[in-house]
Each structure stands twice: as C-alpha cells, then as structure tokens.
C-alpha cells in the first residue's frame, strides 16, 4: 500500500486520511499536517499516527517518501488504463469482513426490511449500478426502481405516509454529485430514509444519509489534459455492497433468490 510493501492495519479514521491522500496525490506536498487533518475531518494526532503506520517518523518524512513514490509510479494515460487495481480491491474485500462493515450492513438491512419501495439513484457510472441495483432488489426482495431524472422527480408531492414507506439508496463515488445532493436534500425534508454508498464517509452525500457505507477506494481520473478528466474509478465495491445488501435482506426474509 503506497510506499510500504505490506498493508497497514487502518481504522476508519485512517481510511478517511488515506482517501484524502490518494484522491489528491499532488496536493499533499503543499499541505501542512493541520490542513490534511481539517480536509479529512480528523485531527493532527490522527494524521501523525497514520504516518507512523506507514513506517515514517512524522508528516514531513511521509510527504518525502510519498513524493518519491509518486514520481516512480506516475503512469502515462495508457498505463492508467492498463494498470491493475486488484491489490486495492483485495484490500477492500479483506476490510469488508471487519466488524465495522458487518454492523453497517446489519443496520442497513434492518432499515430496508421496514420499507415497501426502494429508490436507487446515481449519475454517470453510478447510474449503471443504480439500474442494476433496482433490478437485483426487485428480483429477490421488493419493488425497486431507478430514478432516471433526479431533477424532475416529484419528491415534494409525496404524502408523509408514502414517504415513510420509501428508502433511497444513493450511489456516488465522490459523494459530491450535485444532482444527487440536490435530490437527497429534498428528501431530507420528508420522512423517507436514505442509505448511501460512497467512496468516503465524509462526503456531502454521506452526511445527508441515515446510513452511509463507505468503501474507501482511491478515486481515479483518466489524464486527458482537460479541466474535468473522466472518472474511471472502479465500481466493483459499490456493486458488491448492493448485492450484499440484497442477499442479506433475502436471508432475513427466508426467501429463495429469484422467487
């Protein structure tokens, strides 16, 4: 992981710092320890403990070793496409067995079991996962649909009784998708519940949710020279979480898959 050969034992606070570091590699060199703590919603003490887990004596040494690592591994556009993300995915699947994730899944499943309608929402590649999630949930649990156009969905016209029977599952890699944030902000005024699946637990979408399940995967952009390079972050963790939720709901209901 990064410039160490093994995988340090990272807790949720460490993962928030790791997410900030890996999402904006080139910014880290100019940040102070206080700035990194503020931007990752942690503390300076947490940042320093994080640095020690990577075998460094402090933030200065961490930045030096990170800069050397980036220079040695900075990919060309073609290398970006060819690079395997298997190690990061293996790390995710390993972390997903921890108590933290088991509790998150159990909490989300308990909420889903109370609902009659599941609404999936996402944009870009997350929209594809939302469409798949709606299909998957509908086949083994209850009625689920994908919100195709968040800007024109009549949220404000729902009665309180209907709103209480709905759960929104919001998918966003960055957790900062404006359309999703706007949609969830309207739902926060209703009595519906919100579960979000994002790459970080400190994003706006995560904070708008009743339950957030973060997968802490580094956001990847395809370097094409533009101001807004395409997002090519893997959606495997989000897909896995959606399937896990559906299967756990099915297990609690005692209903065979596909019935």
ChimeraX commands (.cxc) that place a marker at each C-alpha (Angstrom):
marker #1 position 0.00,0.00,0.00 radius 0.5
marker #1 position 1.56,3.26,-1.17 radius 0.5
marker #1 position 5.31,3.06,-0.46 radius 0.5
marker #1 position 5.21,0.14,2.02 radius 0.5
marker #1 position 5.20,-3.49,0.94 radius 0.5
marker #1 position 2.57,-4.67,3.43 radius 0.5
marker #1 position -0.94,-3.42,4.23 radius 0.5
marker #1 position -1.06,-1.43,7.49 radius 0.5
marker #1 position -3.94,-2.02,9.89 radius 0.5
marker #1 position -6.09,1.04,9.18 radius 0.5
marker #1 position -9.16,2.03,11.18 radius 0.5
marker #1 position -12.00,4.24,9.91 radius 0.5
marker #1 position -10.14,7.45,10.79 radius 0.5
marker #1 position -7.02,6.21,9.00 radius 0.5
marker #1 position -9.12,5.34,5.95 radius 0.5
marker #1 position -10.51,8.87,5.82 radius 0.5
marker #1 position -6.95,10.23,5.76 radius 0.5
marker #1 position -5.89,7.61,3.21 radius 0.5
marker #1 position -8.83,8.58,1.00 radius 0.5
marker #1 position -7.77,12.25,1.06 radius 0.5
marker #1 position -4.14,11.39,0.33 radius 0.5
marker #1 position -4.85,9.05,-2.59 radius 0.5
marker #1 position -7.54,11.23,-4.15 radius 0.5
marker #1 position -5.25,14.25,-4.49 radius 0.5
marker #1 position -1.68,12.96,-4.53 radius 0.5
marker #1 position -0.12,16.11,-5.96 radius 0.5
marker #1 position -1.71,18.42,-3.38 radius 0.5
marker #1 position -0.29,16.61,-0.37 radius 0.5
marker #1 position 3.22,18.01,-0.75 radius 0.5
marker #1 position 1.94,21.55,-0.18 radius 0.5
marker #1 position -0.33,20.71,2.77 radius 0.5
marker #1 position 0.52,21.10,6.43 radius 0.5
marker #1 position -0.44,18.45,8.94 radius 0.5
marker #1 position -3.21,20.76,10.19 radius 0.5
marker #1 position -4.60,21.22,6.68 radius 0.5
marker #1 position -4.66,17.48,6.00 radius 0.5
marker #1 position -6.39,16.90,9.32 radius 0.5
marker #1 position -9.00,19.55,8.50 radius 0.5
marker #1 position -9.62,18.28,4.97 radius 0.5
marker #1 position -10.03,14.68,6.16 radius 0.5
marker #1 position -12.18,15.72,9.15 radius 0.5
marker #1 position -9.71,14.17,11.57 radius 0.5
marker #1 position -7.09,15.58,13.96 radius 0.5
marker #1 position -3.37,16.29,13.76 radius 0.5
marker #1 position -2.75,13.47,16.23 radius 0.5
marker #1 position -4.65,11.07,13.95 radius 0.5
marker #1 position -2.60,12.18,10.93 radius 0.5
marker #1 position 0.65,11.60,12.81 radius 0.5
marker #1 position -0.49,8.14,13.95 radius 0.5
marker #1 position -1.43,7.41,10.32 radius 0.5
marker #1 position 2.08,8.42,9.19 radius 0.5
marker #1 position 3.69,6.14,11.76 radius 0.5
marker #1 position 1.65,3.20,10.46 radius 0.5
marker #1 position 3.45,3.74,7.16 radius 0.5
marker #1 position 6.84,3.47,8.83 radius 0.5
marker #1 position 7.64,7.20,8.95 radius 0.5
marker #1 position 8.53,9.35,11.93 radius 0.5
marker #1 position 6.12,12.13,11.02 radius 0.5
marker #1 position 4.27,14.01,8.30 radius 0.5
marker #1 position 7.39,15.54,6.74 radius 0.5
marker #1 position 9.02,12.16,6.15 radius 0.5
marker #1 position 5.69,10.77,4.95 radius 0.5
marker #1 position 5.44,13.52,2.31 radius 0.5
marker #1 position 9.02,12.95,1.16 radius 0.5
marker #1 position 8.51,9.22,0.73 radius 0.5
marker #1 position 5.11,9.75,-0.90 radius 0.5
marker #1 position 6.58,12.24,-3.40 radius 0.5
marker #1 position 9.31,9.74,-4.34 radius 0.5
marker #1 position 6.68,7.02,-4.72 radius 0.5
marker #1 position 4.53,9.22,-6.98 radius 0.5
marker #1 position 7.49,10.15,-9.21 radius 0.5
marker #1 position 8.41,6.49,-9.58 radius 0.5
marker #1 position 4.89,5.29,-10.31 radius 0.5
marker #1 position 3.18,8.18,-12.12 radius 0.5
marker #1 position 1.50,6.47,-15.09 radius 0.5
marker #1 position 1.03,7.63,-18.64 radius 0.5
marker #1 position -2.58,7.69,-19.92 radius 0.5
marker #1 position -2.10,4.25,-21.49 radius 0.5
marker #1 position -0.54,2.88,-18.31 radius 0.5
marker #1 position -3.51,4.20,-16.34 radius 0.5
marker #1 position -5.84,2.06,-18.43 radius 0.5
marker #1 position -3.59,-0.99,-18.22 radius 0.5
marker #1 position -2.82,-0.77,-14.51 radius 0.5
marker #1 position -4.44,-3.46,-12.37 radius 0.5
marker #1 position -6.46,-2.34,-9.36 radius 0.5
marker #1 position -6.52,-5.88,-7.99 radius 0.5
marker #1 position -4.41,-5.09,-4.88 radius 0.5
marker #1 position -6.77,-2.29,-3.85 radius 0.5
marker #1 position -9.82,-4.49,-4.42 radius 0.5
marker #1 position -8.27,-7.33,-2.44 radius 0.5
marker #1 position -7.68,-4.85,0.37 radius 0.5
marker #1 position -11.34,-3.75,0.19 radius 0.5
marker #1 position -12.67,-7.32,0.34 radius 0.5
marker #1 position -10.40,-8.01,3.30 radius 0.5
marker #1 position -11.64,-4.91,5.15 radius 0.5
marker #1 position -15.24,-5.77,4.33 radius 0.5
marker #1 position -15.02,-8.74,6.73 radius 0.5
marker #1 position -14.35,-6.40,9.67 radius 0.5
marker #1 position -16.90,-5.77,12.41 radius 0.5
marker #1 position -17.33,-2.18,11.20 radius 0.5
marker #1 position -18.75,-3.30,7.85 radius 0.5
marker #1 position -20.81,-6.12,9.32 radius 0.5
marker #1 position -22.50,-3.62,11.62 radius 0.5
marker #1 position -23.09,-1.20,8.74 radius 0.5
marker #1 position -24.69,-3.93,6.62 radius 0.5
marker #1 position -26.85,-5.16,9.52 radius 0.5
marker #1 position -28.04,-1.62,10.22 radius 0.5
marker #1 position -28.91,-1.02,6.55 radius 0.5
marker #1 position -30.68,-4.37,6.22 radius 0.5
marker #1 position -32.83,-3.66,9.30 radius 0.5
marker #1 position -33.89,-0.38,7.69 radius 0.5
marker #1 position -34.61,-1.94,4.29 radius 0.5
marker #1 position -36.80,-4.63,5.84 radius 0.5
marker #1 position -39.14,-1.90,7.09 radius 0.5
marker #1 position -39.69,-0.44,3.60 radius 0.5
marker #1 position -42.00,-1.28,0.70 radius 0.5
marker #1 position -40.32,0.70,-2.08 radius 0.5
marker #1 position -36.61,1.18,-2.76 radius 0.5
marker #1 position -35.46,4.05,-4.98 radius 0.5
marker #1 position -31.95,3.86,-6.45 radius 0.5
marker #1 position -30.20,7.00,-7.65 radius 0.5
marker #1 position -26.81,7.65,-9.24 radius 0.5
marker #1 position -25.24,9.53,-12.14 radius 0.5
marker #1 position -22.57,8.51,-14.63 radius 0.5
marker #1 position -21.18,5.05,-13.94 radius 0.5
marker #1 position -23.05,5.09,-10.62 radius 0.5
marker #1 position -26.28,5.29,-12.64 radius 0.5
marker #1 position -25.44,1.89,-14.15 radius 0.5
marker #1 position -25.01,0.44,-10.66 radius 0.5
marker #1 position -28.30,2.07,-9.62 radius 0.5
marker #1 position -30.07,0.43,-12.55 radius 0.5
marker #1 position -28.54,-2.94,-11.70 radius 0.5
marker #1 position -29.41,-2.48,-8.02 radius 0.5
marker #1 position -33.07,-1.81,-8.83 radius 0.5
marker #1 position -33.24,-4.93,-10.99 radius 0.5
marker #1 position -31.42,-7.07,-8.41 radius 0.5
marker #1 position -33.55,-5.90,-5.47 radius 0.5
marker #1 position -36.78,-6.33,-7.44 radius 0.5
marker #1 position -35.90,-9.93,-8.22 radius 0.5
marker #1 position -35.29,-11.06,-4.63 radius 0.5
marker #1 position -36.88,-8.56,-2.28 radius 0.5
marker #1 position -39.49,-5.91,-3.04 radius 0.5
marker #1 position -40.34,-3.28,-5.59 radius 0.5
marker #1 position -37.30,-1.20,-6.52 radius 0.5
marker #1 position -36.85,1.40,-9.24 radius 0.5
marker #1 position -34.09,3.65,-10.53 radius 0.5
marker #1 position -34.60,7.40,-10.59 radius 0.5
marker #1 position -33.75,8.26,-14.20 radius 0.5
marker #1 position -34.04,12.05,-13.92 radius 0.5
marker #1 position -33.42,13.36,-10.39 radius 0.5
marker #1 position -34.16,16.94,-11.43 radius 0.5
marker #1 position -37.75,16.16,-12.41 radius 0.5
marker #1 position -38.81,13.54,-9.86 radius 0.5
marker #1 position -41.81,14.82,-7.83 radius 0.5
marker #1 position -40.36,14.47,-4.35 radius 0.5
marker #1 position -42.43,17.28,-2.85 radius 0.5
marker #1 position -45.70,15.68,-3.98 radius 0.5
marker #1 position -45.32,12.61,-1.78 radius 0.5
marker #1 position -47.61,12.21,1.20 radius 0.5
marker #1 position -45.96,11.61,4.60 radius 0.5
marker #1 position -47.45,8.10,4.65 radius 0.5
marker #1 position -45.88,7.21,1.30 radius 0.5
marker #1 position -42.56,8.80,2.25 radius 0.5
marker #1 position -42.31,6.63,5.36 radius 0.5
marker #1 position -42.52,3.50,3.20 radius 0.5
marker #1 position -39.62,4.54,0.95 radius 0.5
marker #1 position -35.87,4.08,1.24 radius 0.5
marker #1 position -33.49,5.81,-1.16 radius 0.5
marker #1 position -30.20,4.09,-1.99 radius 0.5
marker #1 position -27.84,6.78,-3.29 radius 0.5
marker #1 position -24.69,5.81,-5.19 radius 0.5
marker #1 position -21.89,8.31,-5.75 radius 0.5
marker #1 position -18.16,7.67,-5.96 radius 0.5
marker #1 position -17.12,11.14,-4.79 radius 0.5
marker #1 position -20.22,11.76,-2.72 radius 0.5
marker #1 position -20.31,15.26,-4.19 radius 0.5
marker #1 position -22.52,14.78,-7.28 radius 0.5
marker #1 position -24.65,17.99,-7.38 radius 0.5
marker #1 position -27.79,16.35,-8.79 radius 0.5
marker #1 position -27.73,13.61,-6.16 radius 0.5
marker #1 position -27.08,16.10,-3.36 radius 0.5
marker #1 position -29.99,18.27,-4.50 radius 0.5
marker #1 position -32.30,15.26,-4.68 radius 0.5
marker #1 position -31.35,13.99,-1.23 radius 0.5
marker #1 position -31.68,17.48,0.24 radius 0.5
marker #1 position -35.35,17.47,-0.79 radius 0.5
marker #1 position -35.84,14.02,0.70 radius 0.5
marker #1 position -34.32,15.17,3.99 radius 0.5
marker #1 position -37.45,17.29,4.40 radius 0.5
marker #1 position -39.64,14.19,4.11 radius 0.5
marker #1 position -39.89,11.08,6.26 radius 0.5
marker #1 position -38.07,8.78,3.86 radius 0.5
marker #1 position -34.84,7.02,4.81 radius 0.5
marker #1 position -31.56,7.32,2.93 radius 0.5
marker #1 position -28.75,4.77,2.55 radius 0.5
marker #1 position -25.69,5.95,0.64 radius 0.5
marker #1 position -22.79,4.01,-0.86 radius 0.5
marker #1 position -19.79,6.26,-1.46 radius 0.5
marker #1 position -16.01,6.14,-1.53 radius 0.5
marker #1 position -15.68,8.20,1.65 radius 0.5
marker #1 position -17.71,8.70,4.81 radius 0.5
marker #1 position -17.01,12.45,4.98 radius 0.5
marker #1 position -18.70,13.49,1.73 radius 0.5
marker #1 position -21.87,15.57,1.44 radius 0.5
marker #1 position -23.95,12.61,0.25 radius 0.5
marker #1 position -22.73,10.56,3.23 radius 0.5
marker #1 position -23.69,13.33,5.65 radius 0.5
marker #1 position -27.18,13.61,4.14 radius 0.5
marker #1 position -27.80,9.90,4.72 radius 0.5
marker #1 position -29.26,7.98,7.62 radius 0.5
marker #1 position -26.73,5.22,6.93 radius 0.5
marker #1 position -23.55,5.52,4.88 radius 0.5
marker #1 position -21.49,2.55,3.71 radius 0.5
marker #1 position -18.10,3.86,2.52 radius 0.5
marker #1 position -15.72,1.64,0.59 radius 0.5
marker #1 position -12.61,3.85,0.72 radius 0.5
marker #1 position -11.24,3.27,-2.77 radius 0.5
marker #1 position -8.96,5.89,-4.33 radius 0.5
marker #1 position -10.74,7.98,-6.96 radius 0.5
marker #1 position -9.10,7.59,-10.37 radius 0.5
marker #1 position -9.22,10.09,-13.22 radius 0.5
marker #1 position -8.16,9.46,-16.80 radius 0.5
marker #1 position -5.49,12.11,-17.51 radius 0.5
marker #1 position -6.57,13.70,-20.79 radius 0.5
marker #1 position -5.39,17.27,-20.28 radius 0.5
marker #1 position -8.89,18.62,-19.64 radius 0.5
marker #1 position -10.12,20.55,-16.62 radius 0.5
marker #1 position -12.53,17.72,-15.78 radius 0.5
marker #1 position -10.86,14.40,-16.70 radius 0.5
marker #1 position -13.14,11.34,-16.94 radius 0.5
marker #1 position -13.68,9.35,-13.75 radius 0.5
marker #1 position -12.54,5.75,-14.18 radius 0.5
marker #1 position -12.81,4.68,-10.53 radius 0.5
marker #1 position -13.76,1.03,-10.17 radius 0.5
marker #1 position -17.40,0.35,-9.28 radius 0.5
marker #1 position -16.71,-3.19,-8.04 radius 0.5
marker #1 position -17.01,-2.26,-4.32 radius 0.5
marker #1 position -20.33,-0.43,-4.87 radius 0.5
marker #1 position -21.67,-3.38,-6.86 radius 0.5
marker #1 position -20.59,-5.82,-4.17 radius 0.5
marker #1 position -22.22,-3.77,-1.41 radius 0.5
marker #1 position -25.51,-3.57,-3.34 radius 0.5
marker #1 position -25.55,-7.35,-3.87 radius 0.5
marker #1 position -24.61,-7.98,-0.24 radius 0.5
marker #1 position -27.48,-5.81,0.99 radius 0.5
marker #1 position -29.99,-7.58,-1.25 radius 0.5
marker #1 position -28.78,-11.05,-0.28 radius 0.5
marker #1 position -28.81,-10.22,3.43 radius 0.5
marker #1 position -32.36,-8.88,3.15 radius 0.5
marker #1 position -33.35,-12.06,1.32 radius 0.5
marker #1 position -31.69,-14.19,4.02 radius 0.5
marker #1 position -33.57,-12.40,6.81 radius 0.5
marker #1 position -36.85,-12.89,4.95 radius 0.5
marker #1 position -36.11,-16.56,4.32 radius 0.5
marker #1 position -36.97,-16.11,0.67 radius 0.5
marker #1 position -35.05,-18.06,-2.03 radius 0.5
marker #1 position -33.23,-15.97,-4.64 radius 0.5
marker #1 position -35.29,-15.46,-7.77 radius 0.5
marker #1 position -38.58,-16.42,-6.06 radius 0.5
marker link #1:1,2 radius 0.2
marker link #1:2,3 radius 0.2
marker link #1:3,4 radius 0.2
marker link #1:4,5 radius 0.2
marker link #1:5,6 radius 0.2
marker link #1:6,7 radius 0.2
marker link #1:7,8 radius 0.2
marker link #1:8,9 radius 0.2
marker link #1:9,10 radius 0.2
marker link #1:10,11 radius 0.2
marker link #1:11,12 radius 0.2
marker link #1:12,13 radius 0.2
marker link #1:13,14 radius 0.2
marker link #1:14,15 radius 0.2
marker link #1:15,16 radius 0.2
marker link #1:16,17 radius 0.2
marker link #1:17,18 radius 0.2
marker link #1:18,19 radius 0.2
marker link #1:19,20 radius 0.2
marker link #1:20,21 radius 0.2
marker link #1:21,22 radius 0.2
marker link #1:22,23 radius 0.2
marker link #1:23,24 radius 0.2
marker link #1:24,25 radius 0.2
marker link #1:25,26 radius 0.2
marker link #1:26,27 radius 0.2
marker link #1:27,28 radius 0.2
marker link #1:28,29 radius 0.2
marker link #1:29,30 radius 0.2
marker link #1:30,31 radius 0.2
marker link #1:31,32 radius 0.2
marker link #1:32,33 radius 0.2
marker link #1:33,34 radius 0.2
marker link #1:34,35 radius 0.2
marker link #1:35,36 radius 0.2
marker link #1:36,37 radius 0.2
marker link #1:37,38 radius 0.2
marker link #1:38,39 radius 0.2
marker link #1:39,40 radius 0.2
marker link #1:40,41 radius 0.2
marker link #1:41,42 radius 0.2
marker link #1:42,43 radius 0.2
marker link #1:43,44 radius 0.2
marker link #1:44,45 radius 0.2
marker link #1:45,46 radius 0.2
marker link #1:46,47 radius 0.2
marker link #1:47,48 radius 0.2
marker link #1:48,49 radius 0.2
marker link #1:49,50 radius 0.2
marker link #1:50,51 radius 0.2
marker link #1:51,52 radius 0.2
marker link #1:52,53 radius 0.2
marker link #1:53,54 radius 0.2
marker link #1:54,55 radius 0.2
marker link #1:55,56 radius 0.2
marker link #1:56,57 radius 0.2
marker link #1:57,58 radius 0.2
marker link #1:58,59 radius 0.2
marker link #1:59,60 radius 0.2
marker link #1:60,61 radius 0.2
marker link #1:61,62 radius 0.2
marker link #1:62,63 radius 0.2
marker link #1:63,64 radius 0.2
marker link #1:64,65 radius 0.2
marker link #1:65,66 radius 0.2
marker link #1:66,67 radius 0.2
marker link #1:67,68 radius 0.2
marker link #1:68,69 radius 0.2
marker link #1:69,70 radius 0.2
marker link #1:70,71 radius 0.2
marker link #1:71,72 radius 0.2
marker link #1:72,73 radius 0.2
marker link #1:73,74 radius 0.2
marker link #1:74,75 radius 0.2
marker link #1:75,76 radius 0.2
marker link #1:76,77 radius 0.2
marker link #1:77,78 radius 0.2
marker link #1:78,79 radius 0.2
marker link #1:79,80 radius 0.2
marker link #1:80,81 radius 0.2
marker link #1:81,82 radius 0.2
marker link #1:82,83 radius 0.2
marker link #1:83,84 radius 0.2
marker link #1:84,85 radius 0.2
marker link #1:85,86 radius 0.2
marker link #1:86,87 radius 0.2
marker link #1:87,88 radius 0.2
marker link #1:88,89 radius 0.2
marker link #1:89,90 radius 0.2
marker link #1:90,91 radius 0.2
marker link #1:91,92 radius 0.2
marker link #1:92,93 radius 0.2
marker link #1:93,94 radius 0.2
marker link #1:94,95 radius 0.2
marker link #1:95,96 radius 0.2
marker link #1:96,97 radius 0.2
marker link #1:97,98 radius 0.2
marker link #1:98,99 radius 0.2
marker link #1:99,100 radius 0.2
marker link #1:100,101 radius 0.2
marker link #1:101,102 radius 0.2
marker link #1:102,103 radius 0.2
marker link #1:103,104 radius 0.2
marker link #1:104,105 radius 0.2
marker link #1:105,106 radius 0.2
marker link #1:106,107 radius 0.2
marker link #1:107,108 radius 0.2
marker link #1:108,109 radius 0.2
marker link #1:109,110 radius 0.2
marker link #1:110,111 radius 0.2
marker link #1:111,112 radius 0.2
marker link #1:112,113 radius 0.2
marker link #1:113,114 radius 0.2
marker link #1:114,115 radius 0.2
marker link #1:115,116 radius 0.2
marker link #1:116,117 radius 0.2
marker link #1:117,118 radius 0.2
marker link #1:118,119 radius 0.2
marker link #1:119,120 radius 0.2
marker link #1:120,121 radius 0.2
marker link #1:121,122 radius 0.2
marker link #1:122,123 radius 0.2
marker link #1:123,124 radius 0.2
marker link #1:124,125 radius 0.2
marker link #1:125,126 radius 0.2
marker link #1:126,127 radius 0.2
marker link #1:127,128 radius 0.2
marker link #1:128,129 radius 0.2
marker link #1:129,130 radius 0.2
marker link #1:130,131 radius 0.2
marker link #1:131,132 radius 0.2
marker link #1:132,133 radius 0.2
marker link #1:133,134 radius 0.2
marker link #1:134,135 radius 0.2
marker link #1:135,136 radius 0.2
marker link #1:136,137 radius 0.2
marker link #1:137,138 radius 0.2
marker link #1:138,139 radius 0.2
marker link #1:139,140 radius 0.2
marker link #1:140,141 radius 0.2
marker link #1:141,142 radius 0.2
marker link #1:142,143 radius 0.2
marker link #1:143,144 radius 0.2
marker link #1:144,145 radius 0.2
marker link #1:145,146 radius 0.2
marker link #1:146,147 radius 0.2
marker link #1:147,148 radius 0.2
marker link #1:148,149 radius 0.2
marker link #1:149,150 radius 0.2
marker link #1:150,151 radius 0.2
marker link #1:151,152 radius 0.2
marker link #1:152,153 radius 0.2
marker link #1:153,154 radius 0.2
marker link #1:154,155 radius 0.2
marker link #1:155,156 radius 0.2
marker link #1:156,157 radius 0.2
marker link #1:157,158 radius 0.2
marker link #1:158,159 radius 0.2
marker link #1:159,160 radius 0.2
marker link #1:160,161 radius 0.2
marker link #1:161,162 radius 0.2
marker link #1:162,163 radius 0.2
marker link #1:163,164 radius 0.2
marker link #1:164,165 radius 0.2
marker link #1:165,166 radius 0.2
marker link #1:166,167 radius 0.2
marker link #1:167,168 radius 0.2
marker link #1:168,169 radius 0.2
marker link #1:169,170 radius 0.2
marker link #1:170,171 radius 0.2
marker link #1:171,172 radius 0.2
marker link #1:172,173 radius 0.2
marker link #1:173,174 radius 0.2
marker link #1:174,175 radius 0.2
marker link #1:175,176 radius 0.2
marker link #1:176,177 radius 0.2
marker link #1:177,178 radius 0.2
marker link #1:178,179 radius 0.2
marker link #1:179,180 radius 0.2
marker link #1:180,181 radius 0.2
marker link #1:181,182 radius 0.2
marker link #1:182,183 radius 0.2
marker link #1:183,184 radius 0.2
marker link #1:184,185 radius 0.2
marker link #1:185,186 radius 0.2
marker link #1:186,187 radius 0.2
marker link #1:187,188 radius 0.2
marker link #1:188,189 radius 0.2
marker link #1:189,190 radius 0.2
marker link #1:190,191 radius 0.2
marker link #1:191,192 radius 0.2
marker link #1:192,193 radius 0.2
marker link #1:193,194 radius 0.2
marker link #1:194,195 radius 0.2
marker link #1:195,196 radius 0.2
marker link #1:196,197 radius 0.2
marker link #1:197,198 radius 0.2
marker link #1:198,199 radius 0.2
marker link #1:199,200 radius 0.2
marker link #1:200,201 radius 0.2
marker link #1:201,202 radius 0.2
marker link #1:202,203 radius 0.2
marker link #1:203,204 radius 0.2
marker link #1:204,205 radius 0.2
marker link #1:205,206 radius 0.2
marker link #1:206,207 radius 0.2
marker link #1:207,208 radius 0.2
marker link #1:208,209 radius 0.2
marker link #1:209,210 radius 0.2
marker link #1:210,211 radius 0.2
marker link #1:211,212 radius 0.2
marker link #1:212,213 radius 0.2
marker link #1:213,214 radius 0.2
marker link #1:214,215 radius 0.2
marker link #1:215,216 radius 0.2
marker link #1:216,217 radius 0.2
marker link #1:217,218 radius 0.2
marker link #1:218,219 radius 0.2
marker link #1:219,220 radius 0.2
marker link #1:220,221 radius 0.2
marker link #1:221,222 radius 0.2
marker link #1:222,223 radius 0.2
marker link #1:223,224 radius 0.2
marker link #1:224,225 radius 0.2
marker link #1:225,226 radius 0.2
marker link #1:226,227 radius 0.2
marker link #1:227,228 radius 0.2
marker link #1:228,229 radius 0.2
marker link #1:229,230 radius 0.2
marker link #1:230,231 radius 0.2
marker link #1:231,232 radius 0.2
marker link #1:232,233 radius 0.2
marker link #1:233,234 radius 0.2
marker link #1:234,235 radius 0.2
marker link #1:235,236 radius 0.2
marker link #1:236,237 radius 0.2
marker link #1:237,238 radius 0.2
marker link #1:238,239 radius 0.2
marker link #1:239,240 radius 0.2
marker link #1:240,241 radius 0.2
marker link #1:241,242 radius 0.2
marker link #1:242,243 radius 0.2
marker link #1:243,244 radius 0.2
marker link #1:244,245 radius 0.2
marker link #1:245,246 radius 0.2
marker link #1:246,247 radius 0.2
marker link #1:247,248 radius 0.2
marker link #1:248,249 radius 0.2
marker link #1:249,250 radius 0.2
marker link #1:250,251 radius 0.2
marker link #1:251,252 radius 0.2
marker link #1:252,253 radius 0.2
marker link #1:253,254 radius 0.2
marker link #1:254,255 radius 0.2
marker link #1:255,256 radius 0.2
marker link #1:256,257 radius 0.2
marker link #1:257,258 radius 0.2
marker link #1:258,259 radius 0.2
view
